[in-house]
Amino acid sequence: LERRKRVFVPIQGEIPSPLNPPSGCTFHPRCPHAMPRCREEVPPLEAIAPGHWSACHLNHTAA
């Protein structure tokens, strides 16, 4: 059987300190799609598909 290969692209930037995390979404300093809301509000963790969870304010935006 042929297996699908997945390529994971690492997020650029430094991993934030767990002792001094950034405000809002912990990924906003490294996210290329971050918006002002991301710096202020922690996004809720939501099921976006069976077995797949995401915490991102962009989950509900139109593509």
PDB file of N, CA, C and O in Angstrom:
ATOM      1  N   LEU A   1       0.826  -1.186   0.000  1.00  0.00           N
ATOM      2  CA  LEU A   1       0.000   0.000   0.000  1.00  0.00           C
ATOM      3  C   LEU A   1       0.867   1.246   0.000  1.00  0.00           C
ATOM      4  O   LEU A   1       1.902   1.315   0.664  1.00  0.00           O
ATOM      5  N   GLU A   2       0.427   2.191  -0.739  1.00  0.00           N
ATOM      6  CA  GLU A   2       1.161   3.453  -0.791  1.00  0.00           C
ATOM      7  C   GLU A   2       0.733   4.347   0.367  1.00  0.00           C
ATOM      8  O   GLU A   2      -0.458   4.544   0.607  1.00  0.00           O
ATOM      9  N   ARG A   3       1.711   4.880   1.074  1.00  0.00           N
ATOM     10  CA  ARG A   3       1.422   5.787   2.184  1.00  0.00           C
ATOM     11  C   ARG A   3       1.561   7.224   1.699  1.00  0.00           C
ATOM     12  O   ARG A   3       2.438   7.554   0.900  1.00  0.00           O
ATOM     13  N   ARG A   4       0.675   8.059   2.202  1.00  0.00           N
ATOM     14  CA  ARG A   4       0.796   9.476   1.880  1.00  0.00           C
ATOM     15  C   ARG A   4       1.881  10.083   2.751  1.00  0.00           C
ATOM     16  O   ARG A   4       1.937   9.846   3.957  1.00  0.00           O
ATOM     17  N   LYS A   5       2.723  10.852   2.133  1.00  0.00           N
ATOM     18  CA  LYS A   5       3.768  11.541   2.872  1.00  0.00           C
ATOM     19  C   LYS A   5       3.268  12.936   3.220  1.00  0.00           C
ATOM     20  O   LYS A   5       2.720  13.644   2.375  1.00  0.00           O
ATOM     21  N   ARG A   6       3.465  13.316   4.474  1.00  0.00           N
ATOM     22  CA  ARG A   6       3.079  14.644   4.910  1.00  0.00           C
ATOM     23  C   ARG A   6       4.340  15.438   5.196  1.00  0.00           C
ATOM     24  O   ARG A   6       5.262  14.961   5.860  1.00  0.00           O
ATOM     25  N   VAL A   7       4.360  16.623   4.697  1.00  0.00           N
ATOM     26  CA  VAL A   7       5.484  17.514   4.936  1.00  0.00           C
ATOM     27  C   VAL A   7       5.034  18.550   5.963  1.00  0.00           C
ATOM     28  O   VAL A   7       4.071  19.283   5.741  1.00  0.00           O
ATOM     29  N   PHE A   8       5.736  18.600   7.076  1.00  0.00           N
ATOM     30  CA  PHE A   8       5.419  19.565   8.108  1.00  0.00           C
ATOM     31  C   PHE A   8       6.419  20.710   8.028  1.00  0.00           C
ATOM     32  O   PHE A   8       7.631  20.496   8.051  1.00  0.00           O
ATOM     33  N   VAL A   9       5.901  21.912   7.935  1.00  0.00           N
ATOM     34  CA  VAL A   9       6.741  23.099   7.866  1.00  0.00           C
ATOM     35  C   VAL A   9       6.796  23.696   9.266  1.00  0.00           C
ATOM     36  O   VAL A   9       5.755  24.033   9.830  1.00  0.00           O
ATOM     37  N   PRO A  10       7.992  23.833   9.838  1.00  0.00           N
ATOM     38  CA  PRO A  10       8.083  24.402  11.186  1.00  0.00           C
ATOM     39  C   PRO A  10       7.693  25.875  11.193  1.00  0.00           C
ATOM     40  O   PRO A  10       7.898  26.591  10.213  1.00  0.00           O
ATOM     41  N   ILE A  11       7.134  26.311  12.303  1.00  0.00           N
ATOM     42  CA  ILE A  11       6.785  27.715  12.474  1.00  0.00           C
ATOM     43  C   ILE A  11       8.073  28.486  12.756  1.00  0.00           C
ATOM     44  O   ILE A  11       8.873  28.078  13.598  1.00  0.00           O
ATOM     45  N   GLN A  12       8.268  29.587  12.061  1.00  0.00           N
ATOM     46  CA  GLN A  12       9.455  30.416  12.245  1.00  0.00           C
ATOM     47  C   GLN A  12       9.404  31.132  13.588  1.00  0.00           C
ATOM     48  O   GLN A  12       8.321  31.352  14.130  1.00  0.00           O
ATOM     49  N   GLY A  13      10.545  31.492  14.121  1.00  0.00           N
ATOM     50  CA  GLY A  13      10.625  32.274  15.340  1.00  0.00           C
ATOM     51  C   GLY A  13      10.955  31.439  16.559  1.00  0.00           C
ATOM     52  O   GLY A  13      11.134  30.224  16.474  1.00  0.00           O
ATOM     53  N   GLU A  14      11.032  32.107  17.684  1.00  0.00           N
ATOM     54  CA  GLU A  14      11.381  31.477  18.947  1.00  0.00           C
ATOM     55  C   GLU A  14      10.145  30.941  19.657  1.00  0.00           C
ATOM     56  O   GLU A  14       9.083  31.562  19.614  1.00  0.00           O
ATOM     57  N   ILE A  15      10.279  29.807  20.301  1.00  0.00           N
ATOM     58  CA  ILE A  15       9.200  29.250  21.119  1.00  0.00           C
ATOM     59  C   ILE A  15       9.088  30.122  22.363  1.00  0.00           C
ATOM     60  O   ILE A  15      10.096  30.396  23.015  1.00  0.00           O
ATOM     61  N   PRO A  16       7.860  30.570  22.709  1.00  0.00           N
ATOM     62  CA  PRO A  16       7.728  31.435  23.881  1.00  0.00           C
ATOM     63  C   PRO A  16       8.022  30.696  25.181  1.00  0.00           C
ATOM     64  O   PRO A  16       7.848  29.481  25.280  1.00  0.00           O
ATOM     65  N   SER A  17       8.465  31.447  26.157  1.00  0.00           N
ATOM     66  CA  SER A  17       8.773  30.882  27.472  1.00  0.00           C
ATOM     67  C   SER A  17       7.484  30.461  28.166  1.00  0.00           C
ATOM     68  O   SER A  17       6.537  31.245  28.221  1.00  0.00           O
ATOM     69  N   PRO A  18       7.424  29.241  28.698  1.00  0.00           N
ATOM     70  CA  PRO A  18       6.233  28.836  29.453  1.00  0.00           C
ATOM     71  C   PRO A  18       6.116  29.604  30.772  1.00  0.00           C
ATOM     72  O   PRO A  18       5.040  29.650  31.368  1.00  0.00           O
ATOM     73  N   LEU A  19       7.219  30.207  31.231  1.00  0.00           N
ATOM     74  CA  LEU A  19       7.188  30.996  32.470  1.00  0.00           C
ATOM     75  C   LEU A  19       6.699  32.420  32.226  1.00  0.00           C
ATOM     76  O   LEU A  19       6.231  33.090  33.146  1.00  0.00           O
ATOM     77  N   ASN A  20       6.810  32.878  30.978  1.00  0.00           N
ATOM     78  CA  ASN A  20       6.376  34.223  30.633  1.00  0.00           C
ATOM     79  C   ASN A  20       5.758  34.206  29.230  1.00  0.00           C
ATOM     80  O   ASN A  20       6.318  34.781  28.297  1.00  0.00           O
ATOM     81  N   PRO A  21       4.592  33.538  29.085  1.00  0.00           N
ATOM     82  CA  PRO A  21       3.991  33.423  27.751  1.00  0.00           C
ATOM     83  C   PRO A  21       3.452  34.771  27.271  1.00  0.00           C
ATOM     84  O   PRO A  21       3.149  35.639  28.088  1.00  0.00           O
ATOM     85  N   PRO A  22       3.331  34.951  25.970  1.00  0.00           N
ATOM     86  CA  PRO A  22       2.767  36.200  25.446  1.00  0.00           C
ATOM     87  C   PRO A  22       1.278  36.292  25.788  1.00  0.00           C
ATOM     88  O   PRO A  22       0.636  35.283  26.078  1.00  0.00           O
ATOM     89  N   SER A  23       0.748  37.488  25.750  1.00  0.00           N
ATOM     90  CA  SER A  23      -0.685  37.673  25.987  1.00  0.00           C
ATOM     91  C   SER A  23      -1.471  37.103  24.809  1.00  0.00           C
ATOM     92  O   SER A  23      -0.916  36.890  23.731  1.00  0.00           O
ATOM     93  N   GLY A  24      -2.740  36.863  25.015  1.00  0.00           N
ATOM     94  CA  GLY A  24      -3.599  36.366  23.941  1.00  0.00           C
ATOM     95  C   GLY A  24      -3.187  34.986  23.471  1.00  0.00           C
ATOM     96  O   GLY A  24      -2.817  34.131  24.275  1.00  0.00           O
ATOM     97  N   CYS A  25      -3.251  34.774  22.183  1.00  0.00           N
ATOM     98  CA  CYS A  25      -2.860  33.497  21.589  1.00  0.00           C
ATOM     99  C   CYS A  25      -1.350  33.321  21.713  1.00  0.00           C
ATOM    100  O   CYS A  25      -0.585  34.209  21.337  1.00  0.00           O
ATOM    101  N   THR A  26      -0.925  32.188  22.234  1.00  0.00           N
ATOM    102  CA  THR A  26       0.510  31.979  22.425  1.00  0.00           C
ATOM    103  C   THR A  26       1.281  31.876  21.108  1.00  0.00           C
ATOM    104  O   THR A  26       2.509  31.965  21.113  1.00  0.00           O
ATOM    105  N   PHE A  27       0.590  31.691  19.984  1.00  0.00           N
ATOM    106  CA  PHE A  27       1.265  31.602  18.691  1.00  0.00           C
ATOM    107  C   PHE A  27       1.355  32.945  17.969  1.00  0.00           C
ATOM    108  O   PHE A  27       2.030  33.036  16.944  1.00  0.00           O
ATOM    109  N   HIS A  28       0.694  33.991  18.474  1.00  0.00           N
ATOM    110  CA  HIS A  28       0.650  35.237  17.698  1.00  0.00           C
ATOM    111  C   HIS A  28       2.019  35.836  17.369  1.00  0.00           C
ATOM    112  O   HIS A  28       2.150  36.432  16.300  1.00  0.00           O
ATOM    113  N   PRO A  29       3.053  35.718  18.220  1.00  0.00           N
ATOM    114  CA  PRO A  29       4.340  36.290  17.813  1.00  0.00           C
ATOM    115  C   PRO A  29       4.973  35.595  16.597  1.00  0.00           C
ATOM    116  O   PRO A  29       5.812  36.181  15.913  1.00  0.00           O
ATOM    117  N   ARG A  30       4.567  34.345  16.332  1.00  0.00           N
ATOM    118  CA  ARG A  30       5.169  33.588  15.224  1.00  0.00           C
ATOM    119  C   ARG A  30       4.207  33.342  14.074  1.00  0.00           C
ATOM    120  O   ARG A  30       4.589  32.746  13.067  1.00  0.00           O
ATOM    121  N   CYS A  31       2.961  33.794  14.208  1.00  0.00           N
ATOM    122  CA  CYS A  31       1.934  33.498  13.201  1.00  0.00           C
ATOM    123  C   CYS A  31       1.912  34.560  12.106  1.00  0.00           C
ATOM    124  O   CYS A  31       1.788  35.747  12.408  1.00  0.00           O
ATOM    125  N   PRO A  32       2.029  34.159  10.842  1.00  0.00           N
ATOM    126  CA  PRO A  32       1.994  35.136   9.754  1.00  0.00           C
ATOM    127  C   PRO A  32       0.599  35.711   9.527  1.00  0.00           C
ATOM    128  O   PRO A  32       0.452  36.679   8.781  1.00  0.00           O
ATOM    129  N   HIS A  33      -0.440  35.128  10.160  1.00  0.00           N
ATOM    130  CA  HIS A  33      -1.817  35.589   9.980  1.00  0.00           C
ATOM    131  C   HIS A  33      -2.352  36.304  11.213  1.00  0.00           C
ATOM    132  O   HIS A  33      -3.544  36.603  11.282  1.00  0.00           O
ATOM    133  N   ALA A  34      -1.488  36.583  12.192  1.00  0.00           N
ATOM    134  CA  ALA A  34      -1.922  37.215  13.444  1.00  0.00           C
ATOM    135  C   ALA A  34      -2.544  38.580  13.179  1.00  0.00           C
ATOM    136  O   ALA A  34      -2.098  39.332  12.312  1.00  0.00           O
ATOM    137  N   MET A  35      -3.576  38.875  13.941  1.00  0.00           N
ATOM    138  CA  MET A  35      -4.265  40.160  13.855  1.00  0.00           C
ATOM    139  C   MET A  35      -4.353  40.726  15.270  1.00  0.00           C
ATOM    140  O   MET A  35      -4.048  40.008  16.222  1.00  0.00           O
ATOM    141  N   PRO A  36      -4.753  41.971  15.444  1.00  0.00           N
ATOM    142  CA  PRO A  36      -4.790  42.558  16.784  1.00  0.00           C
ATOM    143  C   PRO A  36      -5.542  41.712  17.815  1.00  0.00           C
ATOM    144  O   PRO A  36      -5.115  41.626  18.966  1.00  0.00           O
ATOM    145  N   ARG A  37      -6.625  41.104  17.430  1.00  0.00           N
ATOM    146  CA  ARG A  37      -7.402  40.261  18.341  1.00  0.00           C
ATOM    147  C   ARG A  37      -6.553  39.129  18.932  1.00  0.00           C
ATOM    148  O   ARG A  37      -6.746  38.744  20.085  1.00  0.00           O
ATOM    149  N   CYS A  38      -5.633  38.610  18.155  1.00  0.00           N
ATOM    150  CA  CYS A  38      -4.786  37.501  18.606  1.00  0.00           C
ATOM    151  C   CYS A  38      -3.874  37.911  19.762  1.00  0.00           C
ATOM    152  O   CYS A  38      -3.525  37.084  20.604  1.00  0.00           O
ATOM    153  N   ARG A  39      -3.496  39.168  19.800  1.00  0.00           N
ATOM    154  CA  ARG A  39      -2.629  39.676  20.866  1.00  0.00           C
ATOM    155  C   ARG A  39      -3.401  39.889  22.168  1.00  0.00           C
ATOM    156  O   ARG A  39      -2.803  39.973  23.240  1.00  0.00           O
ATOM    157  N   GLU A  40      -4.722  39.975  22.074  1.00  0.00           N
ATOM    158  CA  GLU A  40      -5.546  40.326  23.226  1.00  0.00           C
ATOM    159  C   GLU A  40      -6.359  39.164  23.801  1.00  0.00           C
ATOM    160  O   GLU A  40      -6.517  39.067  25.018  1.00  0.00           O
ATOM    161  N   GLU A  41      -6.874  38.289  22.947  1.00  0.00           N
ATOM    162  CA  GLU A  41      -7.784  37.230  23.376  1.00  0.00           C
ATOM    163  C   GLU A  41      -7.209  35.837  23.119  1.00  0.00           C
ATOM    164  O   GLU A  41      -6.645  35.573  22.057  1.00  0.00           O
ATOM    165  N   VAL A  42      -7.357  34.954  24.100  1.00  0.00           N
ATOM    166  CA  VAL A  42      -6.977  33.546  23.907  1.00  0.00           C
ATOM    167  C   VAL A  42      -8.108  32.886  23.133  1.00  0.00           C
ATOM    168  O   VAL A  42      -9.252  32.921  23.586  1.00  0.00           O
ATOM    169  N   PRO A  43      -7.830  32.289  21.989  1.00  0.00           N
ATOM    170  CA  PRO A  43      -8.901  31.638  21.224  1.00  0.00           C
ATOM    171  C   PRO A  43      -9.354  30.350  21.911  1.00  0.00           C
ATOM    172  O   PRO A  43      -8.540  29.651  22.514  1.00  0.00           O
ATOM    173  N   PRO A  44     -10.654  30.032  21.822  1.00  0.00           N
ATOM    174  CA  PRO A  44     -11.142  28.798  22.447  1.00  0.00           C
ATOM    175  C   PRO A  44     -10.710  27.564  21.657  1.00  0.00           C
ATOM    176  O   PRO A  44     -10.586  27.610  20.433  1.00  0.00           O
ATOM    177  N   LEU A  45     -10.487  26.475  22.364  1.00  0.00           N
ATOM    178  CA  LEU A  45     -10.156  25.199  21.724  1.00  0.00           C
ATOM    179  C   LEU A  45     -11.455  24.600  21.205  1.00  0.00           C
ATOM    180  O   LEU A  45     -12.411  24.423  21.961  1.00  0.00           O
ATOM    181  N   GLU A  46     -11.487  24.290  19.916  1.00  0.00           N
ATOM    182  CA  GLU A  46     -12.699  23.785  19.278  1.00  0.00           C
ATOM    183  C   GLU A  46     -12.401  22.565  18.411  1.00  0.00           C
ATOM    184  O   GLU A  46     -11.334  22.455  17.806  1.00  0.00           O
ATOM    185  N   ALA A  47     -13.367  21.656  18.367  1.00  0.00           N
ATOM    186  CA  ALA A  47     -13.275  20.529  17.443  1.00  0.00           C
ATOM    187  C   ALA A  47     -13.631  21.062  16.061  1.00  0.00           C
ATOM    188  O   ALA A  47     -14.723  21.593  15.857  1.00  0.00           O
ATOM    189  N   ILE A  48     -12.711  20.919  15.115  1.00  0.00           N
ATOM    190  CA  ILE A  48     -12.965  21.415  13.764  1.00  0.00           C
ATOM    191  C   ILE A  48     -13.274  20.282  12.787  1.00  0.00           C
ATOM    192  O   ILE A  48     -13.764  20.519  11.683  1.00  0.00           O
ATOM    193  N   ALA A  49     -12.984  19.061  13.199  1.00  0.00           N
ATOM    194  CA  ALA A  49     -13.288  17.859  12.424  1.00  0.00           C
ATOM    195  C   ALA A  49     -13.147  16.692  13.404  1.00  0.00           C
ATOM    196  O   ALA A  49     -12.520  16.850  14.452  1.00  0.00           O
ATOM    197  N   PRO A  50     -13.709  15.538  13.091  1.00  0.00           N
ATOM    198  CA  PRO A  50     -13.564  14.400  14.004  1.00  0.00           C
ATOM    199  C   PRO A  50     -12.093  14.107  14.314  1.00  0.00           C
ATOM    200  O   PRO A  50     -11.309  13.793  13.418  1.00  0.00           O
ATOM    201  N   GLY A  51     -11.736  14.215  15.590  1.00  0.00           N
ATOM    202  CA  GLY A  51     -10.368  13.944  16.014  1.00  0.00           C
ATOM    203  C   GLY A  51      -9.389  15.084  15.787  1.00  0.00           C
ATOM    204  O   GLY A  51      -8.192  14.911  16.013  1.00  0.00           O
ATOM    205  N   HIS A  52      -9.863  16.245  15.345  1.00  0.00           N
ATOM    206  CA  HIS A  52      -8.992  17.394  15.066  1.00  0.00           C
ATOM    207  C   HIS A  52      -9.475  18.603  15.851  1.00  0.00           C
ATOM    208  O   HIS A  52     -10.642  18.987  15.774  1.00  0.00           O
ATOM    209  N   TRP A  53      -8.556  19.198  16.609  1.00  0.00           N
ATOM    210  CA  TRP A  53      -8.857  20.336  17.462  1.00  0.00           C
ATOM    211  C   TRP A  53      -7.991  21.515  17.055  1.00  0.00           C
ATOM    212  O   TRP A  53      -6.869  21.342  16.579  1.00  0.00           O
ATOM    213  N   SER A  54      -8.521  22.711  17.246  1.00  0.00           N
ATOM    214  CA  SER A  54      -7.782  23.920  16.903  1.00  0.00           C
ATOM    215  C   SER A  54      -8.198  25.052  17.840  1.00  0.00           C
ATOM    216  O   SER A  54      -9.359  25.151  18.237  1.00  0.00           O
ATOM    217  N   ALA A  55      -7.248  25.886  18.178  1.00  0.00           N
ATOM    218  CA  ALA A  55      -7.524  27.105  18.942  1.00  0.00           C
ATOM    219  C   ALA A  55      -7.004  28.267  18.110  1.00  0.00           C
ATOM    220  O   ALA A  55      -5.836  28.641  18.215  1.00  0.00           O
ATOM    221  N   CYS A  56      -7.876  28.838  17.282  1.00  0.00           N
ATOM    222  CA  CYS A  56      -7.475  29.919  16.391  1.00  0.00           C
ATOM    223  C   CYS A  56      -8.686  30.787  16.085  1.00  0.00           C
ATOM    224  O   CYS A  56      -9.773  30.276  15.815  1.00  0.00           O
ATOM    225  N   HIS A  57      -8.494  32.098  16.127  1.00  0.00           N
ATOM    226  CA  HIS A  57      -9.586  33.018  15.793  1.00  0.00           C
ATOM    227  C   HIS A  57      -9.957  32.920  14.318  1.00  0.00           C
ATOM    228  O   HIS A  57     -11.039  33.360  13.930  1.00  0.00           O
ATOM    229  N   LEU A  58      -9.099  32.364  13.500  1.00  0.00           N
ATOM    230  CA  LEU A  58      -9.373  32.260  12.069  1.00  0.00           C
ATOM    231  C   LEU A  58     -10.193  31.025  11.694  1.00  0.00           C
ATOM    232  O   LEU A  58     -10.504  30.830  10.519  1.00  0.00           O
ATOM    233  N   ASN A  59     -10.547  30.191  12.673  1.00  0.00           N
ATOM    234  CA  ASN A  59     -11.328  28.984  12.371  1.00  0.00           C
ATOM    235  C   ASN A  59     -12.659  29.300  11.702  1.00  0.00           C
ATOM    236  O   ASN A  59     -13.174  28.489  10.933  1.00  0.00           O
ATOM    237  N   HIS A  60     -13.214  30.462  11.986  1.00  0.00           N
ATOM    238  CA  HIS A  60     -14.550  30.784  11.476  1.00  0.00           C
ATOM    239  C   HIS A  60     -14.545  31.840  10.382  1.00  0.00           C
ATOM    240  O   HIS A  60     -15.593  32.392  10.048  1.00  0.00           O
ATOM    241  N   THR A  61     -13.387  32.124   9.826  1.00  0.00           N
ATOM    242  CA  THR A  61     -13.341  33.101   8.742  1.00  0.00           C
ATOM    243  C   THR A  61     -13.475  32.387   7.407  1.00  0.00           C
ATOM    244  O   THR A  61     -13.060  31.237   7.268  1.00  0.00           O
ATOM    245  N   ALA A  62     -14.042  33.055   6.448  1.00  0.00           N
ATOM    246  CA  ALA A  62     -14.193  32.471   5.105  1.00  0.00           C
ATOM    247  C   ALA A  62     -12.842  32.435   4.416  1.00  0.00           C
ATOM    248  O   ALA A  62     -12.055  33.376   4.520  1.00  0.00           O
ATOM    249  N   ALA A  63     -12.581  31.356   3.721  1.00  0.00           N
ATOM    250  CA  ALA A  63     -11.301  31.213   3.007  1.00  0.00           C
ATOM    251  C   ALA A  63     -11.342  31.905   1.679  1.00  0.00           C
ATOM    252  O   ALA A  63     -10.355  31.890   0.943  1.00  0.00           O
TER     253      ALA A  63
END
